[in-house]
Amino acid sequence: MIAIVGGGLAGCLLACFLTRRGEEVVLYERRADPRAAGAERGRSINLALSERGLDALRRVDLVADVLAGALPMRGRMIHPVEGETGFQPYSADGTRAINSISRAALNDILLDAAGKSARIVFEHRLTRLDPESGEMRFDTPGGEVHATADVVLGADGAGSAVRGQLLRVGATTESLDFLDYGYKELTIPARAGEFALDPGALHIWPRGRSMMIALPNPDRSFTATLFWPTSGTAGFASLSSPAAVERYFAEHYPDVVPLIPDLVEDYQLNPVGLLGTVRCTSWQSGRAGLIGDAAHAIVPFYGQGANCAFEDVVVLDRCLTEAGGDWARALPLFEAGRRADTEAIARMALANFVEMRDKVASPVFRLGQRIEHSLERLLPGRYVSRYELVSFSTVPYAQVGRRVRRQHGAVAGAGAVAALAVAGVARKLRR
Ligand SMILES: Cc1cc2nc3c(=O)[nH]c(=O)nc-3n(C[C@H](O)[C@H](O)[C@H](O)COP(=O)(O)OP(=O)(O)OC[C@H]3O[C@@H](n4cnc5c(N)ncnc54)[C@H](O)[C@@H]3O)c2cc1C
């Protein structure tokens, strides 16, 4: 029996892939069934689902169900403090889109799919694991429960208890790099039954050191997320009174104030979430392995955490095939093949925060983006932007940076050759 700890995005999809291989799977989830319980206040989280996630879902025939509840976003809509909004398409031809979907809705679809072939046990919080024997202990409403599995896969998110147990026995070490930034959600409700903003875009209010984004929901509302410093004058801690909240938004986000009738209440009641990067030296030991955020949580600024977790499932499935179903070989293969990719997306996600909160508003950035899109049209398939490689392809993350550098080198080289040719023709004409 294979035990998966964590019935979130990665755990449920993994259950679908493993039962398809004929494995017997039990999925242990700490929460009550969320399909009955509903979401926590201020923790709705919409995800931007893109090609890597879709590719994984396609393999188990779930992509149509998922996209039925998603809204395509073909570019960024930039909201300056003053003046007109500006739309920046994500792809050269303007047709490619990332998809806004609520994490809860996605989880529900995956729980339904996993429940068809795996046993799902809710309200079981893993508290103890022996990675060598596969013995597990869970806290449940009815008291402590013991179970044993041939393989235990930790898909239990950034604060993983399975990772904690690998740490306890000295099988791994971890580093948790928290940003000095947190996030808080606000809701932009529908206005007279219609979207208050363009639903075909991911909206960004770049404000230098901080920003707000908003993604559309099928009920015609938007979920807005503030990414602000946790302390300091422009941070969450500085706005302690309703008047201070109103003043700050009127000054920095003036176009949003009329769109959020419950601004002060939302701001004061909704929690501030933490943002950080998790790294650990080993993802597996004995019968236990880690996958998704449990192995490598990243900051959300490239919209890739869930996409990456889904791609992990595809890679682990491929490793199992290569290892002839032998888990003792498949888990090390998975770690060896996947680590460089997850490290690459962790770095790109951090770098994208600076791009989103600051650079997207600058004329230099917009010019650069227009040049990139022209090159993509001029050299189809040979020049592809970093954003497209990450969001609209399954090129391994670790190859993206190398490919972008090679393309830049080739373009610079072609530019130099063209300049020399022009100079040569000019010299001949002068003679
Ligand atoms: C603000 C924000 C915005 C984001 N935006 C995007 C985006 O646009 N695109 C994108 O791809 N990703 C995005 N992400 C990241 C994405 O949410 C995560 O990468 C993804 O949810 C990881 O999936 P997972 O299954 O590994 O972990 P999780 O989804 O965290 O699931 C872990 C599961 O394990 C359960 N669990 C935890 N501990 C135990 C235990 N001890 N015993 C049993 N069960 C346990 C939890 O209850 C949960 O169900 C965003 C994240 C945040 C915070």
The ligand as a Tripos MOL2 file, in Angstrom:
@<TRIPOS>MOLECULE
LIG
   53    58     1     0     0
SMALL
NO_CHARGES

@<TRIPOS>ATOM
      1 C1         -0.9210   33.7740   -2.4330 C.3       1 LIG1
      2 C2         -0.5380   32.5820   -3.2610 C.ar      1 LIG1
      3 C3         -0.7280   32.6160   -4.6300 C.ar      1 LIG1
      4 C4         -0.3640   31.5090   -5.4110 C.ar      1 LIG1
      5 N1         -0.5330   31.5900   -6.7630 N.ar      1 LIG1
      6 C5         -0.1770   30.5500   -7.5380 C.ar      1 LIG1
      7 C6         -0.3810   30.5960   -8.9520 C.ar      1 LIG1
      8 O1         -0.8510   31.5960   -9.5030 O.2       1 LIG1
      9 N2         -0.0100   29.5050   -9.7000 N.ar      1 LIG1
     10 C7          0.5330   28.3910   -9.1320 C.ar      1 LIG1
     11 O2          0.8470   27.4360   -9.8650 O.2       1 LIG1
     12 N3          0.7320   28.3220   -7.7890 N.ar      1 LIG1
     13 C8          0.3990   29.3560   -6.9890 C.ar      1 LIG1
     14 N4          0.5630   29.2840   -5.6300 N.ar      1 LIG1
     15 C9          1.2320   28.0930   -5.0530 C.3       1 LIG1
     16 C10         0.3070   26.8940   -4.8450 C.3       1 LIG1
     17 O3         -0.7990   27.2350   -4.0350 O.3       1 LIG1
     18 C11         1.1090   25.7630   -4.1980 C.3       1 LIG1
     19 O4          2.3350   25.6080   -4.8440 O.3       1 LIG1
     20 C12         0.3420   24.4470   -4.2830 C.3       1 LIG1
     21 O5         -0.8580   24.5500   -3.5370 O.3       1 LIG1
     22 C13         1.2100   23.2940   -3.7710 C.3       1 LIG1
     23 O6          0.4780   22.1080   -3.7600 O.3       1 LIG1
     24 P1          0.8120   20.9660   -2.6950 P.3       1 LIG1
     25 O7         -0.2060   19.9060   -2.9220 O.co2     1 LIG1
     26 O8          2.2480   20.6480   -2.7550 O.co2     1 LIG1
     27 O9          0.5690   21.6360   -1.2680 O.3       1 LIG1
     28 P2         -0.8080   22.1660   -0.6560 P.3       1 LIG1
     29 O10        -1.7120   22.6390   -1.7060 O.co2     1 LIG1
     30 O11        -0.4120   23.1110    0.4320 O.co2     1 LIG1
     31 O12        -1.4790   20.8710   -0.0090 O.3       1 LIG1
     32 C14        -0.9840   20.2750    1.1610 C.3       1 LIG1
     33 C15        -2.0870   19.4400    1.7950 C.3       1 LIG1
     34 O13        -1.5280   18.6970    2.8710 O.3       1 LIG1
     35 C16        -2.3940   18.7770    4.0000 C.3       1 LIG1
     36 N5         -1.5620   18.5640    5.1980 N.ar      1 LIG1
     37 C17        -0.6740   19.4160    5.7480 C.ar      1 LIG1
     38 N6         -0.0960   18.8620    6.8290 N.ar      1 LIG1
     39 C18        -0.6390   17.6220    6.9750 C.ar      1 LIG1
     40 C19        -0.4460   16.5790    7.9270 C.ar      1 LIG1
     41 N7          0.4100   16.7020    8.9510 N.pl3     1 LIG1
     42 N8         -1.1570   15.4230    7.7880 N.ar      1 LIG1
     43 C20        -2.0490   15.3090    6.7440 C.ar      1 LIG1
     44 N9         -2.2750   16.2790    5.8250 N.ar      1 LIG1
     45 C21        -1.5700   17.4240    5.9340 C.ar      1 LIG1
     46 C22        -2.9870   20.1650    3.8810 C.3       1 LIG1
     47 O14        -4.1830   20.2920    4.6420 O.3       1 LIG1
     48 C23        -3.2000   20.3000    2.3860 C.3       1 LIG1
     49 O15        -4.4370   19.7720    1.9750 O.3       1 LIG1
     50 C24         0.1960   30.3630   -4.8100 C.ar      1 LIG1
     51 C25         0.3760   30.3180   -3.4320 C.ar      1 LIG1
     52 C26         0.0130   31.4080   -2.6540 C.ar      1 LIG1
     53 C27         0.2330   31.3480   -1.1710 C.3       1 LIG1
@<TRIPOS>BOND
     1     1     2 1
     2     2     3 ar
     3     2    52 ar
     4     3     4 ar
     5     4     5 ar
     6     4    50 ar
     7     5     6 ar
     8     6     7 ar
     9     6    13 1
    10     7     8 2
    11     7     9 ar
    12     9    10 ar
    13    10    11 2
    14    10    12 ar
    15    12    13 ar
    16    13    14 ar
    17    14    15 1
    18    14    50 ar
    19    15    16 1
    20    16    17 1
    21    16    18 1
    22    18    19 1
    23    18    20 1
    24    20    21 1
    25    20    22 1
    26    22    23 1
    27    23    24 1
    28    24    25 2
    29    24    26 1
    30    24    27 1
    31    27    28 1
    32    28    29 2
    33    28    30 1
    34    28    31 1
    35    31    32 1
    36    32    33 1
    37    33    34 1
    38    33    48 1
    39    34    35 1
    40    35    36 1
    41    35    46 1
    42    36    37 ar
    43    36    45 ar
    44    37    38 ar
    45    38    39 ar
    46    39    40 ar
    47    39    45 ar
    48    40    41 1
    49    40    42 ar
    50    42    43 ar
    51    43    44 ar
    52    44    45 ar
    53    46    47 1
    54    46    48 1
    55    48    49 1
    56    50    51 ar
    57    51    52 ar
    58    52    53 1
@<TRIPOS>SUBSTRUCTURE
     1 LIG1         1 GROUP 0 **** ****
